[in-house]
Amino acid sequence: MTPIISTMGLTKTFHRKGGEEVVAVSDLTMDVEPGSLTAFLGPNGAGKSTSLRMLTTLLPPTSGSATVCGFDITHQQADVRRSIGYIGQKNGAAQYYRVRDELVSQGAFYGLGRVERRRRADELMEILGLTDLATRTTMTLSGGQRRRVDIALGLVPAPRLLFLDEPSTGLDPQSRSHLWDHILTLRERYGMTLLLTTHYLDEADRFAERVMIVDQGRLIADDTSARLKAELAGDRVLVTVAGTGPDDGALATLRRVAARGDDVEHAPVAAPEGAAVRYAVVVDQGDRVLPGLLADLAAGGHRVLAAELHQPTLDDVFLRLTGRSLREEQATTGTDTPAQPALTPGGPQ
Ligand SMILES: Nc1ncnc2c1ncn2[C@@H]1O[C@H](COP(=O)(O)OP(=O)(O)OP(=O)(O)O)[C@@H](O)[C@H]1O
């Protein structure tokens, strides 16, 4: 299938005052299939928006090339713009216009006939849950409602490909969830290709078929969320065993199931039953490994007080790749799962 987006070595360098050079996007090479939903995931300043701005012809690349809907982003800018929708971080519909009027005049801007522009406005309001707000001015809407108006405006020309820059940033969890329902409905209805940026791990995980993790201008991982988690993070098994310190036999048993040479970590913990040690090990397919592991520990005379299996998140993937947590870098998303207890890598002691 011919890719709808194809980039080759796309790079953008900014020069800040004082001569400092910032490589915002470095050597981005990728193909995007038509009809797919791809998320660019990364911390603030990773280069996500700059990538989108180049692909939508808002910023010229410093080097490299790309085609979007078959058109060159440098030499066929008007054709690219005619083929895509772009919803930036701060689109902001005009404050004083009514929602429906705004959509209808956007239709006029794109050259739709009188009847067609009204039909399109009504259809988009219906899909995006805006019908009841048709006569409200944008300035009176909530953040989530306004974001939906932004998206409706971007969809007026019926693009084959829609770029969304952080569609849900700043919205409360309920509005985010509604917005996603609408985005998925749109996709189903029009079979659009969607490329969006987000720093919400859960959104990329749940909704995108393909996750491209970017950090410091570079693409550091590119796959389905499930494969990234399985291949780069693995499942984490935590077992709490009675004892006053790490036990060589228990460590040896746990090491046998460790994936990819990962070592076993351990830390003393207080348990109601007395002193205990919690061991942690990364394994492949934890649900298969755990029963045998517990049986082996019991056979070795170790009293297991608790066992937990943690499926990895995309944050574990990011941590593995960069040594940093994406979650710590995103301020207040409300999407966190509890942090792992601190454990020290251990060898026989
Ligand atoms: N016009 C500009 N002039 C100078 N530096 C810029 C400019 N635009 C972006 N940058 C820098 O380029 C880097 C990438 O920025 P970009 O906005 O693409 O990141 P991002 O991943 O979209 O971040 P966020 O999640 O905060 O939107 C950052 O270091 C940023 O400060």
The ligand as an SDF file (V2000), in Angstrom:
LIG
                    3D

 31 33  0  0  0  0  0  0  0  0999 V2000
   10.3960   28.5640   17.0110 N   0  0  0  0  0  0  0  0  0  0  0  0
   11.2950   27.9680   17.7970 C   0  0  0  0  0  0  0  0  0  0  0  0
   12.4810   28.5780   18.0560 N   0  0  0  0  0  0  0  0  0  0  0  0
   13.4160   27.9860   18.8330 C   0  0  0  0  0  0  0  0  0  0  0  0
   13.2630   26.7630   19.3940 N   0  0  0  0  0  0  0  0  0  0  0  0
   12.1030   26.1190   19.1590 C   0  0  0  0  0  0  0  0  0  0  0  0
   11.0580   26.6910   18.3560 C   0  0  0  0  0  0  0  0  0  0  0  0
   10.0250   25.8010   18.3180 N   0  0  0  0  0  0  0  0  0  0  0  0
   10.4020   24.7400   19.0550 C   0  0  0  0  0  0  0  0  0  0  0  0
   11.6410   24.9260   19.5630 N   0  0  0  0  0  0  0  0  0  0  0  0
   12.4060   23.9890   20.4000 C   0  0  0  0  0  0  0  0  0  0  0  0
   12.4350   22.7480   19.7200 O   0  0  0  0  0  0  0  0  0  0  0  0
   12.3110   21.6650   20.6300 C   0  0  0  0  0  0  0  0  0  0  0  0
   11.1180   20.8080   20.2480 C   0  0  0  0  0  0  0  0  0  0  0  0
    9.9270   21.5510   20.4710 O   0  0  0  0  0  0  0  0  0  0  0  0
    8.4750   20.9800   20.1290 P   0  0  0  0  0  0  0  0  0  0  0  0
    7.4940   22.0730   20.4020 O   0  0  0  0  0  0  0  0  0  0  0  0
    8.4760   20.3710   18.7940 O   0  0  0  0  0  0  0  0  0  0  0  0
    8.3250   19.8280   21.2280 O   0  0  0  0  0  0  0  0  0  0  0  0
    7.0520   18.9890   21.6520 P   0  0  0  0  0  0  0  0  0  0  0  0
    7.5040   17.5790   21.7380 O   0  0  0  0  0  0  0  0  0  0  0  0
    5.9190   19.2800   20.7540 O   0  0  0  0  0  0  0  0  0  0  0  0
    6.7480   19.5440   23.0990 O   0  0  0  0  0  0  0  0  0  0  0  0
    5.3380   19.8510   23.8380 P   0  0  0  0  0  0  0  0  0  0  0  0
    4.8180   18.5290   24.2900 O   0  0  0  0  0  0  0  0  0  0  0  0
    5.7660   20.7010   24.9800 O   0  0  0  0  0  0  0  0  0  0  0  0
    4.4590   20.5500   22.8570 O   0  0  0  0  0  0  0  0  0  0  0  0
   12.2110   22.2950   22.0130 C   0  0  0  0  0  0  0  0  0  0  0  0
   13.4980   22.3290   22.5770 O   0  0  0  0  0  0  0  0  0  0  0  0
   11.7150   23.6950   21.7150 C   0  0  0  0  0  0  0  0  0  0  0  0
   12.1270   24.5850   22.7180 O   0  0  0  0  0  0  0  0  0  0  0  0
  1  2  1  0
  2  3  1  0
  2  7  2  0
  3  4  2  0
  4  5  1  0
  5  6  2  0
  6  7  1  0
  6 10  1  0
  7  8  1  0
  8  9  2  0
  9 10  1  0
 10 11  1  0
 11 12  1  0
 11 30  1  0
 12 13  1  0
 13 14  1  0
 13 28  1  0
 14 15  1  0
 15 16  1  0
 16 17  2  0
 16 18  1  0
 16 19  1  0
 19 20  1  0
 20 21  2  0
 20 22  1  0
 20 23  1  0
 23 24  1  0
 24 25  2  0
 24 26  1  0
 24 27  1  0
 28 29  1  0
 28 30  1  0
 30 31  1  0
M  END
$$$$
